[in-house]
């Protein structure tokens, strides 16, 4: 168990809205984690949540996210594990209130719930356009936003990990966020744990955290769930979710709970490393830009893979 300044152990508790809860509970109970992070959001998810909020103002967050926290807060509180989720969707405040109420009902005195807002720009679009913000297409450079404006359902910024870092610095045991980038869920606790800052001295370490977050953000996708060798993966009916042990230099080992299903090897990690990327030399994220071609990947056997030297 890490629980020290030398290393930090961060686990993945969800890869999408609708993911299984059992592997997350197993990881929380047996993984000796410092942090457990939950990714519930996708682009379509944001639109669905915004539609729900328009019909019902107190909706707009991922219901699963609240239920996950309700089930796991007592275990996490007992183990000293802090929970970080982007399940606030487009109603972060509503989700955080529900989590806080559930904690109170469970008698978890002193538990602090933090929230990270600021990514939802839907109500600001017209004012921004009037101020001259072009909203050009990132890939094509096209400037036809006004033509599609009447059909825009949601508008969210992929925010960085700074809000998560701030919440952790203020003592939050549970952090509920909106549309932070998927890997910011993991960058945040790493930066907080080691005291990294957005500066030249830590740029490679942050790139490493981005890379590790990218690999584990879809949970079982890197423990065999998205492998081209899926049929060879053992006991996928009770697949284990991943965690990583990171050192202050940014190097890390990815693993899973002993005895859980699936597999962690060089190929399962490589297969997810190239998932949803464009230029592998320039993985553009709000926290930084990682060069996936720079890293050294070593299969250590026994469901452990080392990643180091990310730039």
C-alpha positions in Angstrom: 0.0 0.0 0.0 1.4 3.3 -1.0 0.1 5.9 1.5 3.5 7.6 1.3 5.1 10.5 -0.5 7.5 8.1 -2.4 4.8 6.5 -4.6 1.1 6.8 -5.2 -1.4 4.1 -6.2 -4.3 5.2 -8.3 -7.1 2.9 -9.5 -9.7 2.9 -12.2 -13.2 2.4 -11.0 -15.2 3.0 -14.1 -14.7 3.4 -17.9 -18.1 4.6 -19.0 -21.7 5.2 -17.8 -23.1 1.6 -17.3 -19.8 0.0 -16.3 -19.8 -2.8 -13.7 -19.6 -1.9 -10.0 -18.3 -5.2 -8.7 -14.7 -4.9 -10.1 -14.5 -1.4 -8.7 -15.5 -2.6 -5.2 -13.0 -5.5 -5.5 -10.3 -3.0 -6.4 -11.2 -0.7 -3.5 -11.4 -3.5 -1.0 -8.2 -5.3 -2.0 -6.1 -2.8 -4.0 -4.7 -0.7 -1.1 -5.4 2.4 -3.1 -4.6 6.0 -2.4 -7.2 7.2 -5.0 -9.9 5.5 -7.0 -11.1 7.4 -10.1 -14.3 7.0 -12.1 -14.9 8.1 -15.8 -18.6 8.1 -16.7 -18.7 10.6 -19.6 -18.5 10.7 -23.4 -19.5 13.3 -25.9 -23.0 11.7 -26.5 -23.4 11.4 -22.7 -23.1 15.2 -22.3 -25.8 15.8 -24.8 -28.1 13.2 -23.2 -27.5 14.7 -19.7 -28.2 18.3 -21.0 -31.5 17.1 -22.5 -32.4 15.6 -19.2 -31.6 18.8 -17.3 -33.7 20.9 -19.7 -36.7 18.7 -18.9 -35.9 18.4 -15.2 -33.6 21.0 -13.6 -32.4 18.8 -10.8 -31.3 16.1 -13.3 -28.2 16.2 -15.5 -25.7 14.1 -13.6 -25.0 10.4 -14.1 -27.2 8.5 -11.6 -24.7 5.6 -11.6 -22.0 8.0 -10.3 -24.1 8.8 -7.2 -24.9 5.1 -6.6 -21.2 4.2 -7.0 -20.2 6.8 -4.4 -23.0 5.7 -2.0 -21.7 2.1 -2.1 -18.0 2.9 -1.9 -17.7 5.9 0.5 -17.9 3.7 3.6 -15.2 1.4 2.3 -13.0 4.3 1.1 -13.5 6.2 4.3 -12.3 3.2 6.2 -9.3 2.5 4.0 -8.2 6.1 3.5 -8.9 6.1 -0.2 -10.1 9.3 -1.9 -12.7 9.0 -4.7 -12.7 11.2 -7.9 -15.5 11.2 -10.4 -16.6 13.2 -13.5 -20.2 11.9 -13.0 -21.4 15.4 -12.2 -22.1 15.8 -15.9 -23.9 19.0 -16.5 -25.2 19.3 -12.9 -22.2 18.9 -10.7 -23.7 20.8 -7.8 -26.8 18.5 -7.8 -24.6 15.4 -7.9 -22.3 16.7 -5.1 -25.3 17.5 -2.9 -26.6 14.0 -3.4 -23.2 12.5 -2.5 -23.0 14.7 0.6 -26.5 13.7 1.7 -25.7 10.0 1.3 -22.5 10.4 3.3 -24.5 12.1 6.1 -27.1 9.4 6.1 -24.4 6.8 6.4 -22.9 8.5 9.4 -19.6 9.4 7.6 -18.8 12.3 9.9 -16.1 14.7 8.7 -16.2 13.4 5.1 -15.6 16.3 2.7 -17.1 16.5 -0.8 -15.5 18.8 -3.3 -16.9 19.8 -6.7 -15.3 21.1 -9.9 -17.5 23.2 -12.2 -16.9 25.7 -15.0 -16.8 23.4 -18.1 -20.4 24.0 -19.2 -20.5 26.9 -21.7 -23.9 26.3 -23.3 -25.4 29.5 -21.8 -22.3 31.6 -22.8 -22.1 30.5 -26.5 -24.0 33.5 -28.0 -22.1 36.1 -25.9 -18.8 34.5 -26.8 -19.8 34.5 -30.5 -20.8 38.1 -30.3 -17.4 38.9 -28.7 -15.7 37.5 -31.8 -14.8 34.0 -30.7 -14.6 32.1 -34.0 -15.3 28.5 -32.9 -13.3 27.2 -35.9 -13.3 23.5 -36.5 -10.1 22.1 -34.9 -9.3 19.7 -37.7 -10.6 21.4 -40.9 -10.4 25.0 -39.9 -13.9 25.6 -41.1 -15.8 28.6 -39.7 -19.4 27.6 -40.0 -20.5 27.6 -36.4 -23.4 30.0 -36.9 -25.0 27.6 -39.4 -25.2 24.8 -36.8 -25.8 27.0 -33.7 -29.6 26.2 -33.6 -28.8 22.5 -33.4 -26.2 22.7 -30.6 -27.4 20.7 -27.6 -24.4 21.0 -25.3 -21.1 22.9 -25.2 -18.5 21.8 -22.7 -14.8 22.5 -22.4 -12.4 19.6 -21.6 -10.9 21.2 -18.5 -7.6 20.3 -16.9 -6.8 18.8 -13.5 -6.3 22.1 -11.7 -9.8 22.0 -10.2 -9.3 18.5 -8.9 -5.9 19.5 -7.4 -7.5 22.4 -5.7 -10.3 20.2 -4.2 -7.8 17.7 -2.9 -5.6 20.5 -1.4 -8.7 21.6 0.5 -9.1 18.2 2.0 -11.9 16.7 -0.2 -12.4 13.0 0.4 -14.7 12.8 -2.6 -14.4 15.0 -5.7 -17.3 15.3 -8.1 -16.4 17.0 -11.4 -18.0 17.8 -14.8 -16.3 17.4 -18.2 -12.7 17.3 -17.1 -10.6 15.4 -19.6 -10.7 11.6 -19.0 -7.1 11.5 -17.9 -7.3 14.6 -15.8 -9.1 12.4 -13.2 -5.7 10.7 -12.8 -3.4 13.7 -13.5 -5.0 15.5 -10.6 -4.2 13.1 -7.8 -0.7 12.6 -9.1 0.0 16.3 -9.2 -1.5 16.8 -5.7 0.4 13.8 -4.2 3.8 14.9 -5.5 3.3 18.6 -5.5 3.9 19.0 -9.2 3.1 22.3 -10.9 2.5 23.4 -14.5 6.1 24.4 -15.1 9.2 23.3 -17.1 10.5 21.2 -14.2 7.4 18.9 -14.2 6.3 18.9 -17.8 7.5 15.3 -18.4 6.0 14.0 -15.2 2.7 15.5 -16.1 3.0 13.9 -19.6 3.6 10.6 -17.9 0.4 11.1 -15.7 -1.5 11.9 -18.9 -0.3 8.7 -20.5 -1.0 6.5 -17.5 -4.5 8.1 -17.2 -5.1 7.5 -20.9 -4.2 3.8 -20.6 -6.4 3.0 -17.5 -9.3 5.5 -18.1 -11.5 2.9 -19.7 -11.0 0.4 -16.8 -11.1 -3.2 -18.1 -10.2 -2.1 -21.7 -6.6 -2.4 -20.7 -7.0 -5.6 -18.7 -8.2 -7.6 -21.7 -11.6 -6.1 -22.4 -10.5 -4.4 -25.7 -7.8 -6.9 -26.7 -7.7 -8.5 -30.1 -6.9 -11.6 -28.1 -10.1 -11.4 -26.1 -10.9 -15.1 -26.5 -7.6 -15.9 -24.8 -8.2 -13.6 -21.8 -8.8 -15.7 -18.6 -12.0 -15.4 -16.5 -13.3 -12.3 -18.1 -16.6 -12.8 -16.3 -14.9 -11.3 -13.2 -12.4 -9.1 -14.9 -10.2 -7.0 -12.7 -10.0 -3.2 -13.1 -6.4 -1.7 -13.3 -4.4 0.5 -11.0 -0.9 2.0 -11.3 1.9 2.7 -8.9 3.6 5.9 -9.8 6.9 7.3 -8.5 7.9 10.9 -8.2 10.0 10.6 -11.4 6.8 9.8 -13.3 7.6 6.1 -14.0 4.9 3.7 -13.1 3.8 0.1 -13.0 0.3 -0.9 -14.2 -1.4 -3.9 -12.5 -4.6 -5.4 -11.2 -5.7 -7.3 -8.1 -4.2 -10.8 -7.8 -6.8 -13.4 -8.7 -9.1 -11.2 -10.7 -9.9 -12.0 -14.3 -8.3 -10.6 -17.4 -4.7 -9.9 -18.1 -2.2 -7.1 -18.0 0.6 -7.5 -20.4 2.5 -5.5 -23.0 -0.1 -6.0 -25.7 -3.2 -5.2 -23.6 -1.4 -1.9 -22.6 -0.3 -1.1 -26.2 -3.7 -1.8 -27.5 -5.3 0.8 -25.3 -2.4 3.2 -25.7 -3.3 3.7 -29.3 -7.1 3.9 -28.6 -8.7 7.2 -29.7 -5.6 9.0 -30.6 -4.4 10.9 -33.7 -0.7 11.8 -33.8 1.0 9.5 -31.2 3.8 12.1 -30.9 1.4 14.8 -29.9 -1.4 13.6 -27.7 -3.1 16.9 -27.0 -4.7 17.3 -23.6 -5.5 20.4 -21.5 -2.9 19.4 -18.9 -0.1 19.0 -21.4 1.0 17.2 -24.6 2.3 13.6 -24.3 4.6 11.9 -26.8 3.7 8.3 -26.8 6.6 7.4 -29.0 9.0 8.5 -26.3 8.0 6.0 -23.6 9.7 2.8 -22.6 7.3 -0.1 -22.0 8.5 -3.2 -20.1 6.4 -6.4 -19.5 7.4 -7.5 -16.0 5.2 -10.6 -16.0 2.6 -11.5 -13.3 0.2 -8.9 -14.7 2.5 -6.0 -14.3 3.8 -3.6 -17.0 6.2 -0.7 -16.5 5.9 2.6 -18.3 8.8 5.1 -18.0 10.6 8.0 -19.8 7.5 9.7 -21.1 8.2 13.1 -22.6 
